[in-house]
Amino acid sequence: MPVTATVTESISFRSIAQPRGVQVTPADVDRGYVVVPAATRLEVANARCVLEFRITQPFVRAATVTTPFGATRFGSREIAQQITRAGQRNAIDVSYRLELTRDVTPGIYPWPVMLTVNPF
């Protein structure tokens, strides 16, 4: 009696660090952007996956995300994607360069980038 099985890939991930907000200083406003190094740290296990980044706050007009897999720039109406390597465990640090809109004033704002992890 033949037996068949279908094994679906699964992803295991956990967020180790994720900021709740970002501080915009007068120097950031003058420069037009904020750099937040290694702001997000996550661990992905078991499979390749797609990291999707989306801007969720109106004070950011564009962003560049940098991971071990490269750097990707995207606008406020776009979704950026990066594909991770296959492997048992990948610790991933994500750095951000947040380009500010012209009307931003110094202050503390909600974290402006949403990260979603999907199977590849």
N, CA, C and O atoms as a printed pandas DataFrame, in Angstrom:
     atom_number atom_name residue_name chain_id  residue_number  x_coord  y_coord  z_coord
0              1         N          MET        A               1    0.843   -1.166    0.000
1              2        CA          MET        A               1    0.000    0.000    0.000
2              3         C          MET        A               1    0.896    1.241    0.000
3              4         O          MET        A               1    1.578    1.501    0.991
4              5         N          PRO        A               2    0.908    2.012   -1.096
5              6        CA          PRO        A               2    1.750    3.206   -1.156
6              7         C          PRO        A               2    1.195    4.322   -0.260
7              8         O          PRO        A               2   -0.014    4.483   -0.095
8              9         N          VAL        A               3    2.128    5.074    0.301
9             10        CA          VAL        A               3    1.769    6.209    1.153
10            11         C          VAL        A               3    2.463    7.453    0.605
11            12         O          VAL        A               3    3.644    7.411    0.259
12            13         N          THR        A               4    1.741    8.530    0.529
13            14        CA          THR        A               4    2.351    9.791    0.100
14            15         C          THR        A               4    2.138   10.819    1.205
15            16         O          THR        A               4    1.179   10.761    1.974
16            17         N          ALA        A               5    3.070   11.753    1.246
17            18        CA          ALA        A               5    2.979   12.829    2.222
18            19         C          ALA        A               5    3.426   14.123    1.574
19            20         O          ALA        A               5    4.346   14.142    0.756
20            21         N          THR        A               6    2.784   15.169    1.938
21            22        CA          THR        A               6    3.189   16.498    1.483
22            23         C          THR        A               6    3.687   17.264    2.693
23            24         O          THR        A               6    2.980   17.427    3.688
24            25         N          VAL        A               7    4.913   17.727    2.582
25            26        CA          VAL        A               7    5.506   18.498    3.661
26            27         C          VAL        A               7    5.581   19.950    3.212
27            28         O          VAL        A               7    6.214   20.271    2.207
28            29         N          THR        A               8    4.944   20.799    3.950
29            30        CA          THR        A               8    4.990   22.215    3.594
30            31         C          THR        A               8    6.103   22.895    4.377
31            32         O          THR        A               8    6.382   22.548    5.524
32            33         N          GLU        A               9    6.724   23.859    3.740
33            34        CA          GLU        A               9    7.770   24.614    4.422
34            35         C          GLU        A               9    7.144   25.489    5.491
35            36         O          GLU        A               9    6.035   25.999    5.337
36            37         N          SER        A              10    7.869   25.645    6.553
37            38        CA          SER        A              10    7.395   26.537    7.594
38            39         C          SER        A              10    8.526   27.484    7.971
39            40         O          SER        A              10    9.706   27.198    7.767
40            41         N          ILE        A              11    8.132   28.596    8.515
41            42        CA          ILE        A              11    9.095   29.592    8.958
42            43         C          ILE        A              11    8.887   29.785   10.450
43            44         O          ILE        A              11    7.761   29.856   10.944
44            45         N          SER        A              12    9.967   29.865   11.123
45            46        CA          SER        A              12    9.918   30.236   12.526
46            47         C          SER        A              12   10.686   31.539   12.652
47            48         O          SER        A              12   11.842   31.624   12.237
48            49         N          PHE        A              13   10.057   32.548   13.220
49            50        CA          PHE        A              13   10.795   33.792   13.408
50            51         C          PHE        A              13   10.362   34.438   14.709
51            52         O          PHE        A              13    9.237   34.271   15.179
52            53         N          ARG        A              14   11.292   35.175   15.265
53            54        CA          ARG        A              14   10.954   35.940   16.461
54            55         C          ARG        A              14   11.650   37.288   16.388
55            56         O          ARG        A              14   12.770   37.423   15.896
56            57         N          SER        A              15   10.949   38.257   16.891
57            58        CA          SER        A              15   11.487   39.608   16.950
58            59         C          SER        A              15   12.274   39.736   18.247
59            60         O          SER        A              15   11.733   39.532   19.334
60            61         N          ILE        A              16   13.548   40.073   18.126
61            62        CA          ILE        A              16   14.412   40.233   19.287
62            63         C          ILE        A              16   14.421   41.696   19.733
63            64         O          ILE        A              16   14.444   41.987   20.929
64            65         N          ALA        A              17   14.402   42.600   18.777
65            66        CA          ALA        A              17   14.381   44.035   19.089
66            67         C          ALA        A              17   13.605   44.765   18.001
67            68         O          ALA        A              17   13.795   44.514   16.811
68            69         N          GLN        A              18   12.743   45.658   18.418
69            70        CA          GLN        A              18   11.977   46.489   17.486
70            71         C          GLN        A              18   11.626   47.785   18.201
71            72         O          GLN        A              18   10.980   47.748   19.248
72            73         N          PRO        A              19   12.035   48.929   17.665
73            74        CA          PRO        A              19   11.717   50.193   18.339
74            75         C          PRO        A              19   10.226   50.509   18.290
75            76         O          PRO        A              19    9.518   50.102   17.368
76            77         N          ARG        A              20    9.774   51.227   19.279
77            78        CA          ARG        A              20    8.378   51.683   19.304
78            79         C          ARG        A              20    8.224   53.047   18.674
79            80         O          ARG        A              20    7.139   53.429   18.235
80            81         N          GLY        A              21    9.330   53.778   18.635
81            82        CA          GLY        A              21    9.272   55.121   18.082
82            83         C          GLY        A              21   10.636   55.560   17.591
83            84         O          GLY        A              21   11.627   54.841   17.726
84            85         N          VAL        A              22   10.668   56.743   17.025
85            86        CA          VAL        A              22   11.911   57.319   16.533
86            87         C          VAL        A              22   11.948   58.790   16.929
87            88         O          VAL        A              22   10.952   59.505   16.816
88            89         N          GLN        A              23   13.104   59.225   17.391
89            90        CA          GLN        A              23   13.267   60.627   17.751
90            91         C          GLN        A              23   13.860   61.376   16.570
91            92         O          GLN        A              23   14.880   60.976   16.008
92            93         N          VAL        A              24   13.203   62.469   16.205
93            94        CA          VAL        A              24   13.672   63.343   15.143
94            95         C          VAL        A              24   14.228   64.603   15.800
95            96         O          VAL        A              24   13.511   65.324   16.494
96            97         N          THR        A              25   15.506   64.853   15.573
97            98        CA          THR        A              25   16.169   66.014   16.169
98            99         C          THR        A              25   16.159   67.191   15.192
99           100         O          THR        A              25   15.862   67.007   14.011
100          101         N          PRO        A              26   16.478   68.398   15.669
101          102        CA          PRO        A              26   16.607   69.529   14.733
102          103         C          PRO        A              26   17.654   69.261   13.642
103          104         O          PRO        A              26   17.462   69.660   12.494
104          105         N          ALA        A              27   18.748   68.597   13.988
105          106        CA          ALA        A              27   19.767   68.261   12.978
106          107         C          ALA        A              27   19.211   67.306   11.929
107          108         O          ALA        A              27   19.539   67.427   10.748
108          109         N          ASP        A              28   18.362   66.348   12.349
109          110        CA          ASP        A              28   17.720   65.427   11.402
110          111         C          ASP        A              28   16.818   66.189   10.441
111          112         O          ASP        A              28   16.811   65.924    9.239
112          113         N          VAL        A              29   16.056   67.142   10.981
113          114        CA          VAL        A              29   15.157   67.946   10.139
114          115         C          VAL        A              29   15.973   68.736    9.126
115          116         O          VAL        A              29   15.606   68.783    7.952
116          117         N          ASP        A              30   17.069   69.359    9.550
117          118        CA          ASP        A              30   17.935   70.118    8.635
118          119         C          ASP        A              30   18.524   69.222    7.556
119          120         O          ASP        A              30   18.619   69.616    6.394
120          121         N          ARG        A              31   18.918   68.020    7.946
121          122        CA          ARG        A              31   19.542   67.063    7.024
122          123         C          ARG        A              31   18.501   66.425    6.096
123          124         O          ARG        A              31   18.802   66.080    4.954
124          125         N          GLY        A              32   17.283   66.277    6.603
125          126        CA          GLY        A              32   16.212   65.682    5.805
126          127         C          GLY        A              32   16.040   64.184    6.005
127          128         O          GLY        A              32   15.227   63.563    5.321
128          129         N          TYR        A              33   16.782   63.600    6.917
129          130        CA          TYR        A              33   16.640   62.163    7.164
130          131         C          TYR        A              33   17.158   61.803    8.549
131          132         O          TYR        A              33   17.897   62.562    9.177
132          133         N          VAL        A              34   16.749   60.623    9.004
133          134        CA          VAL        A              34   17.191   60.056   10.279
134          135         C          VAL        A              34   17.812   58.700    9.969
135          136         O          VAL        A              34   17.244   57.912    9.213
136          137         N          VAL        A              35   18.969   58.427   10.547
137          138        CA          VAL        A              35   19.601   57.110   10.417
138          139         C          VAL        A              35   19.406   56.368   11.733
139          140         O          VAL        A              35   19.728   56.883   12.803
140          141         N          VAL        A              36   18.874   55.149   11.638
141          142        CA          VAL        A              36   18.647   54.327   12.827
142          143         C          VAL        A              36   19.353   52.992   12.599
143          144         O          VAL        A              36   18.782   52.079   12.001
144          145         N          PRO        A              37   20.603   52.878   13.079
145          146        CA          PRO        A              37   21.363   51.645   12.840
146          147         C          PRO        A              37   20.872   50.493   13.711
147          148         O          PRO        A              37   20.546   50.673   14.885
148          149         N          ALA        A              38   20.827   49.307   13.109
149          150        CA          ALA        A              38   20.457   48.063   13.808
150          151         C          ALA        A              38   19.230   48.247   14.704
151          152         O          ALA        A              38   19.228   47.812   15.855
152          153         N          ALA        A              39   18.201   48.885   14.179
153          154        CA          ALA        A              39   16.993   49.161   14.960
154          155         C          ALA        A              39   16.158   47.906   15.180
155          156         O          ALA        A              39   15.578   47.717   16.249
156          157         N          THR        A              40   16.103   47.066   14.178
157          158        CA          THR        A              40   15.325   45.834   14.265
158          159         C          THR        A              40   16.279   44.651   14.253
159          160         O          THR        A              40   17.230   44.613   13.472
160          161         N          ARG        A              41   16.018   43.692   15.121
161          162        CA          ARG        A              41   16.777   42.442   15.111
162          163         C          ARG        A              41   15.761   41.309   15.195
163          164         O          ARG        A              41   14.918   41.271   16.091
164          165         N          LEU        A              42   15.864   40.387   14.238
165          166        CA          LEU        A              42   14.985   39.244   14.266
166          167         C          LEU        A              42   15.749   37.978   13.945
167          168         O          LEU        A              42   16.854   38.018   13.403
168          169         N          GLU        A              43   15.155   36.874   14.281
169          170        CA          GLU        A              43   15.769   35.583   14.030
170          171         C          GLU        A              43   14.795   34.772   13.193
171          172         O          GLU        A              43   13.630   34.612   13.558
172          173         N          VAL        A              44   15.280   34.263   12.071
173          174        CA          VAL        A              44   14.457   33.467   11.170
174          175         C          VAL        A              44   15.086   32.087   11.079
175          176         O          VAL        A              44   16.304   31.961   10.948
176          177         N          ALA        A              45   14.256   31.053   11.149
177          178        CA          ALA        A              45   14.770   29.690   11.090
178          179         C          ALA        A              45   13.967   28.866   10.085
179          180         O          ALA        A              45   12.802   29.149    9.807
180          181         N          ASN        A              46   14.613   27.861    9.560
181          182        CA          ASN        A              46   14.009   26.777    8.780
182          183         C          ASN        A              46   13.888   26.988    7.277
183          184         O          ASN        A              46   13.905   26.002    6.540
184          185         N          ALA        A              47   13.771   28.177    6.795
185          186        CA          ALA        A              47   13.517   28.321    5.359
186          187         C          ALA        A              47   13.907   29.703    4.872
187          188         O          ALA        A              47   14.112   30.634    5.652
188          189         N          ARG        A              48   14.002   29.804    3.535
189          190        CA          ARG        A              48   14.132   31.137    2.951
190          191         C          ARG        A              48   12.809   31.845    3.115
191          192         O          ARG        A              48   11.748   31.221    3.116
192          193         N          CYS        A              49   12.881   33.139    3.252
193          194        CA          CYS        A              49   11.651   33.903    3.377
194          195         C          CYS        A              49   11.832   35.275    2.744
195          196         O          CYS        A              49   12.941   35.689    2.405
196          197         N          VAL        A              50   10.732   35.948    2.601
197          198        CA          VAL        A              50   10.723   37.300    2.047
198          199         C          VAL        A              50   10.438   38.267    3.185
199          200         O          VAL        A              50    9.446   38.131    3.901
200          201         N          LEU        A              51   11.315   39.236    3.338
201          202        CA          LEU        A              51   11.079   40.324    4.283
202          203         C          LEU        A              51   10.407   41.449    3.507
203          204         O          LEU        A              51   10.951   41.919    2.508
204          205         N          GLU        A              52    9.249   41.881    3.948
205          206        CA          GLU        A              52    8.544   42.974    3.291
206          207         C          GLU        A              52    8.497   44.172    4.228
207          208         O          GLU        A              52    8.149   44.046    5.403
208          209         N          PHE        A              53    8.849   45.326    3.696
209          210        CA          PHE        A              53    8.882   46.565    4.463
210          211         C          PHE        A              53    7.896   47.548    3.857
211          212         O          PHE        A              53    7.817   47.687    2.637
212          213         N          ARG        A              54    7.141   48.233    4.718
213          214        CA          ARG        A              54    6.150   49.214    4.254
214          215         C          ARG        A              54    6.160   50.405    5.207
215          216         O          ARG        A              54    6.180   50.229    6.425
216          217         N          ILE        A              55    6.145   51.614    4.654
217          218        CA          ILE        A              55    6.074   52.837    5.465
218          219         C          ILE        A              55    4.636   53.019    5.933
219          220         O          ILE        A              55    3.698   52.931    5.141
220          221         N          THR        A              56    4.474   53.273    7.232
221          222        CA          THR        A              56    3.134   53.376    7.802
222          223         C          THR        A              56    2.826   54.746    8.417
223          224         O          THR        A              56    1.711   54.981    8.883
224          225         N          GLN        A              57    3.802   55.640    8.417
225          226        CA          GLN        A              57    3.591   56.955    9.033
226          227         C          GLN        A              57    3.831   58.058    8.004
227          228         O          GLN        A              57    4.758   57.959    7.199
228          229         N          PRO        A              58    3.008   59.107    8.021
229          230        CA          PRO        A              58    3.102   60.144    6.991
230          231         C          PRO        A              58    4.316   61.069    7.087
231          232         O          PRO        A              58    4.563   61.830    6.151
232          233         N          PHE        A              59    5.079   61.035    8.173
233          234        CA          PHE        A              59    6.240   61.919    8.280
234          235         C          PHE        A              59    7.454   61.375    7.520
235          236         O          PHE        A              59    8.468   62.063    7.409
236          237         N          VAL        A              60    7.362   60.157    6.999
237          238        CA          VAL        A              60    8.450   59.540    6.219
238          239         C          VAL        A              60    8.004   59.451    4.771
239          240         O          VAL        A              60    6.961   58.872    4.469
240          241         N          ARG        A              61    8.810   60.036    3.860
241          242        CA          ARG        A              61    8.458   60.000    2.436
242          243         C          ARG        A              61    9.128   58.850    1.701
243          244         O          ARG        A              61    8.644   58.412    0.658
244          245         N          ALA        A              62   10.249   58.356    2.246
245          246        CA          ALA        A              62   10.965   57.222    1.652
246          247         C          ALA        A              62   11.879   56.644    2.728
247          248         O          ALA        A              62   12.179   57.296    3.729
248          249         N          ALA        A              63   12.314   55.411    2.499
249          250        CA          ALA        A              63   13.212   54.772    3.459
250          251         C          ALA        A              63   14.165   53.853    2.718
251          252         O          ALA        A              63   13.853   53.338    1.644
252          253         N          THR        A              64   15.328   53.660    3.309
253          254        CA          THR        A              64   16.269   52.654    2.834
254          255         C          THR        A              64   16.473   51.681    3.990
255          256         O          THR        A              64   16.843   52.081    5.095
256          257         N          VAL        A              65   16.229   50.407    3.724
257          258        CA          VAL        A              65   16.484   49.379    4.735
258          259         C          VAL        A              65   17.735   48.625    4.318
259          260         O          VAL        A              65   17.926   48.307    3.144
260          261         N          THR        A              66   18.582   48.346    5.296
261          262        CA          THR        A              66   19.816   47.617    5.037
262          263         C          THR        A              66   19.849   46.403    5.943
263          264         O          THR        A              66   19.708   46.514    7.161
264          265         N          THR        A              67   20.039   45.231    5.324
265          266        CA          THR        A              67   20.135   43.952    6.029
266          267         C          THR        A              67   21.396   43.251    5.531
267          268         O          THR        A              67   22.081   43.778    4.654
268          269         N          PRO        A              68   21.716   42.079    6.068
269          270        CA          PRO        A              68   22.847   41.332    5.507
270          271         C          PRO        A              68   22.649   40.929    4.047
271          272         O          PRO        A              68   23.597   40.498    3.392
272          273         N          PHE        A              69   21.430   41.064    3.535
273          274        CA          PHE        A              69   21.117   40.652    2.169
274          275         C          PHE        A              69   21.139   41.815    1.182
275          276         O          PHE        A              69   20.890   41.619   -0.007
276          277         N          GLY        A              70   21.432   43.021    1.659
277          278        CA          GLY        A              70   21.529   44.171    0.774
278          279         C          GLY        A              70   20.769   45.375    1.305
279          280         O          GLY        A              70   20.228   45.358    2.411
280          281         N          ALA        A              71   20.743   46.420    0.487
281          282        CA          ALA        A              71   20.033   47.652    0.836
282          283         C          ALA        A              71   18.951   47.898   -0.216
283          284         O          ALA        A              71   19.167   47.692   -1.410
284          285         N          THR        A              72   17.785   48.340    0.252
285          286        CA          THR        A              72   16.661   48.595   -0.652
286          287         C          THR        A              72   16.014   49.912   -0.264
287          288         O          THR        A              72   15.691   50.141    0.902
288          289         N          ARG        A              73   15.826   50.783   -1.262
289          290        CA          ARG        A              73   15.146   52.062   -1.037
290          291         C          ARG        A              73   13.738   51.964   -1.606
291          292         O          ARG        A              73   13.529   51.394   -2.676
292          293         N          PHE        A              74   12.774   52.524   -0.883
293          294        CA          PHE        A              74   11.392   52.475   -1.344
294          295         C          PHE        A              74   10.647   53.705   -0.845
295          296         O          PHE        A              74   11.014   54.307    0.164
296          297         N          GLY        A              75    9.598   54.064   -1.569
297          298        CA          GLY        A              75    8.801   55.239   -1.240
298          299         C          GLY        A              75    7.618   54.899   -0.356
299          300         O          GLY        A              75    7.389   53.738   -0.019
300          301         N          SER        A              76    6.876   55.921    0.013
301          302        CA          SER        A              76    5.783   55.758    0.961
302          303         C          SER        A              76    4.615   54.939    0.418
303          304         O          SER        A              76    3.776   54.480    1.194
304          305         N          ARG        A              77    4.545   54.751   -0.880
305          306        CA          ARG        A              77    3.451   53.963   -1.466
306          307         C          ARG        A              77    3.939   52.656   -2.072
307          308         O          ARG        A              77    3.240   52.027   -2.866
308          309         N          GLU        A              78    5.137   52.261   -1.689
309          310        CA          GLU        A              78    5.731   51.045   -2.238
310          311         C          GLU        A              78    5.998   50.046   -1.113
311          312         O          GLU        A              78    5.990   50.385    0.070
312          313         N          ILE        A              79    6.234   48.811   -1.527
313          314        CA          ILE        A              79    6.647   47.765   -0.596
314          315         C          ILE        A              79    8.025   47.297   -1.036
315          316         O          ILE        A              79    8.228   46.974   -2.206
316          317         N          ALA        A              80    8.963   47.259   -0.118
317          318        CA          ALA        A              80   10.305   46.756   -0.421
318          319         C          ALA        A              80   10.372   45.297    0.000
319          320         O          ALA        A              80    9.806   44.914    1.024
320          321         N          GLN        A              81   11.066   44.481   -0.793
321          322        CA          GLN        A              81   11.211   43.071   -0.468
322          323         C          GLN        A              81   12.667   42.655   -0.520
323          324         O          GLN        A              81   13.421   43.091   -1.390
324          325         N          GLN        A              82   13.056   41.803    0.426
325          326        CA          GLN        A              82   14.378   41.185    0.421
326          327         C          GLN        A              82   14.199   39.715    0.751
327          328         O          GLN        A              82   13.372   39.356    1.590
328          329         N          ILE        A              83   14.976   38.862    0.087
329          330        CA          ILE        A              83   14.889   37.415    0.300
330          331         C          ILE        A              83   16.060   36.978    1.159
331          332         O          ILE        A              83   17.210   37.317    0.881
332          333         N          THR        A              84   15.759   36.226    2.203
333          334        CA          THR        A              84   16.808   35.737    3.093
334          335         C          THR        A              84   17.446   34.482    2.511
335          336         O          THR        A              84   16.931   33.898    1.556
336          337         N          ARG        A              85   18.559   34.076    3.087
337          338        CA          ARG        A              85   19.206   32.817    2.706
338          339         C          ARG        A              85   18.540   31.664    3.426
339          340         O          ARG        A              85   18.008   31.829    4.524
340          341         N          ALA        A              86   18.570   30.491    2.803
341          342        CA          ALA        A              86   18.077   29.296    3.472
342          343         C          ALA        A              86   19.072   28.893    4.547
343          344         O          ALA        A              86   20.274   29.119    4.405
344          345         N          GLY        A              87   18.585   28.311    5.592
345          346        CA          GLY        A              87   19.486   27.865    6.649
346          347         C          GLY        A              87   18.741   27.585    7.922
347          348         O          GLY        A              87   17.550   27.872    8.035
348          349         N          GLN        A              88   19.432   27.031    8.868
349          350        CA          GLN        A              88   18.810   26.706   10.133
350          351         C          GLN        A              88   18.407   27.958   10.898
351          352         O          GLN        A              88   17.277   28.057   11.377
352          353         N          ARG        A              89   19.317   28.907   11.014
353          354        CA          ARG        A              89   19.023   30.142   11.748
354          355         C          ARG        A              89   19.735   31.322   11.115
355          356         O          ARG        A              89   20.929   31.261   10.820
356          357         N          ASN        A              90   19.009   32.365   10.918
357          358        CA          ASN        A              90   19.579   33.626   10.451
358          359         C          ASN        A              90   19.232   34.705   11.457
359          360         O          ASN        A              90   18.055   34.996   11.672
360          361         N          ALA        A              91   20.235   35.300   12.074
361          362        CA          ALA        A              91   20.003   36.488   12.903
362          363         C          ALA        A              91   20.144   37.682   11.970
363          364         O          ALA        A              91   21.173   37.850   11.316
364          365         N          ILE        A              92   19.125   38.494   11.914
365          366        CA          ILE        A              92   19.080   39.578   10.934
366          367         C          ILE        A              92   18.949   40.914   11.655
367          368         O          ILE        A              92   17.990   41.149   12.389
368          369         N          ASP        A              93   19.929   41.785   11.433
369          370        CA          ASP        A              93   19.852   43.158   11.922
370          371         C          ASP        A              93   19.402   44.038   10.767
371          372         O          ASP        A              93   19.910   43.921    9.652
372          373         N          VAL        A              94   18.456   44.909   11.038
373          374        CA          VAL        A              94   17.940   45.815   10.009
374          375         C          VAL        A              94   18.232   47.253   10.445
375          376         O          VAL        A              94   17.860   47.674   11.540
376          377         N          SER        A              95   18.901   47.989    9.567
377          378        CA          SER        A              95   19.157   49.416    9.786
378          379         C          SER        A              95   18.278   50.215    8.834
379          380         O          SER        A              95   17.898   49.731    7.768
380          381         N          TYR        A              96   17.966   51.430    9.226
381          382        CA          TYR        A              96   17.033   52.256    8.457
382          383         C          TYR        A              96   17.610   53.645    8.220
383          384         O          TYR        A              96   18.286   54.211    9.080
384          385         N          ARG        A              97   17.333   54.179    7.045
385          386        CA          ARG        A              97   17.553   55.598    6.738
386          387         C          ARG        A              97   16.179   56.119    6.356
387          388         O          ARG        A              97   15.648   55.770    5.301
388          389         N          LEU        A              98   15.609   56.944    7.202
389          390        CA          LEU        A              98   14.250   57.441    7.019
390          391         C          LEU        A              98   14.291   58.854    6.460
391          392         O          LEU        A              98   14.766   59.772    7.128
392          393         N          GLU        A              99   13.798   59.036    5.244
393          394        CA          GLU        A              99   13.763   60.344    4.604
394          395         C          GLU        A              99   12.483   61.065    5.026
395          396         O          GLU        A              99   11.377   60.556    4.844
396          397         N          LEU        A             100   12.656   62.238    5.584
397          398        CA          LEU        A             100   11.553   62.968    6.192
398          399         C          LEU        A             100   10.809   63.833    5.180
399          400         O          LEU        A             100   11.383   64.300    4.196
400          401         N          THR        A             101    9.524   64.034    5.443
401          402        CA          THR        A             101    8.761   64.983    4.630
402          403         C          THR        A             101    9.182   66.398    5.027
403          404         O          THR        A             101    9.776   66.596    6.087
404          405         N          ARG        A             102    8.880   67.363    4.192
405          406        CA          ARG        A             102    9.338   68.741    4.416
406          407         C          ARG        A             102    8.719   69.405    5.646
407          408         O          ARG        A             102    9.308   70.322    6.219
408          409         N          ASP        A             103    7.538   68.948    6.051
409          410        CA          ASP        A             103    6.843   69.616    7.150
410          411         C          ASP        A             103    7.111   69.005    8.527
411          412         O          ASP        A             103    6.445   69.368    9.496
412          413         N          VAL        A             104    8.056   68.101    8.630
413          414        CA          VAL        A             104    8.348   67.446    9.910
414          415         C          VAL        A             104    9.028   68.417   10.864
415          416         O          VAL        A             104    9.882   69.210   10.467
416          417         N          THR        A             105    8.635   68.339   12.113
417          418        CA          THR        A             105    9.274   69.123   13.172
418          419         C          THR        A             105    9.950   68.154   14.140
419          420         O          THR        A             105    9.580   66.981   14.194
420          421         N          PRO        A             106   10.925   68.624   14.895
421          422        CA          PRO        A             106   11.577   67.738   15.862
422          423         C          PRO        A             106   10.563   67.160   16.858
423          424         O          PRO        A             106    9.590   67.815   17.232
424          425         N          GLY        A             107   10.818   65.930   17.268
425          426        CA          GLY        A             107    9.927   65.289   18.238
426          427         C          GLY        A             107   10.089   63.780   18.196
427          428         O          GLY        A             107   10.945   63.250   17.488
428          429         N          ILE        A             108    9.260   63.105   18.960
429          430        CA          ILE        A             108    9.241   61.646   18.980
430          431         C          ILE        A             108    8.008   61.189   18.225
431          432         O          ILE        A             108    6.896   61.642   18.499
432          433         N          TYR        A             109    8.210   60.282   17.268
433          434        CA          TYR        A             109    7.146   59.802   16.396
434          435         C          TYR        A             109    7.011   58.289   16.529
435          436         O          TYR        A             109    7.965   57.616   16.922
436          437         N          PRO        A             110    5.827   57.742   16.204
437          438        CA          PRO        A             110    5.667   56.287   16.200
438          439         C          PRO        A             110    6.607   55.657   15.171
439          440         O          PRO        A             110    6.952   56.284   14.169
440          441         N          TRP        A             111    7.015   54.422   15.425
441          442        CA          TRP        A             111    7.906   53.745   14.476
442          443         C          TRP        A             111    7.221   53.675   13.120
443          444         O          TRP        A             111    6.075   53.232   13.042
444          445         N          PRO        A             112    7.896   54.104   12.035
445          446        CA          PRO        A             112    7.224   54.296   10.753
446          447         C          PRO        A             112    7.312   53.160    9.732
447          448         O          PRO        A             112    6.772   53.290    8.634
448          449         N          VAL        A             113    7.973   52.058   10.062
449          450        CA          VAL        A             113    8.146   50.999    9.065
450          451         C          VAL        A             113    7.605   49.683    9.628
451          452         O          VAL        A             113    8.008   49.236   10.701
452          453         N          MET        A             114    6.683   49.074    8.877
453          454        CA          MET        A             114    6.156   47.776    9.253
454          455         C          MET        A             114    6.957   46.694    8.527
455          456         O          MET        A             114    7.249   46.824    7.338
456          457         N          LEU        A             115    7.302   45.653    9.230
457          458        CA          LEU        A             115    8.045   44.522    8.668
458          459         C          LEU        A             115    7.172   43.289    8.747
459          460         O          LEU        A             115    6.635   42.963    9.805
460          461         N          THR        A             116    7.030   42.589    7.603
461          462        CA          THR        A             116    6.290   41.337    7.530
462          463         C          THR        A             116    7.222   40.265    7.013
463          464         O          THR        A             116    8.027   40.527    6.119
464          465         N          VAL        A             117    7.132   39.067    7.555
465          466        CA          VAL        A             117    7.955   37.937    7.127
466          467         C          VAL        A             117    7.025   36.910    6.484
467          468         O          VAL        A             117    6.066   36.460    7.111
468          469         N          ASN        A             118    7.312   36.537    5.223
469          470        CA          ASN        A             118    6.485   35.573    4.488
470          471         C          ASN        A             118    7.363   34.446    3.939
471          472         O          ASN        A             118    8.548   34.654    3.679
472          473         N          PRO        A             119    6.783   33.248    3.762
473          474        CA          PRO        A             119    7.546   32.161    3.130
474          475         C          PRO        A             119    7.874   32.507    1.684
475          476         O          PRO        A             119    7.144   33.251    1.029
476          477         N          PHE        A             120    8.981   31.960    1.198
477          478        CA          PHE        A             120    9.405   32.220   -0.185
478          479         C          PHE        A             120    9.139   30.994   -1.013
479          480         O          PHE        A             120    9.419   30.986   -2.212
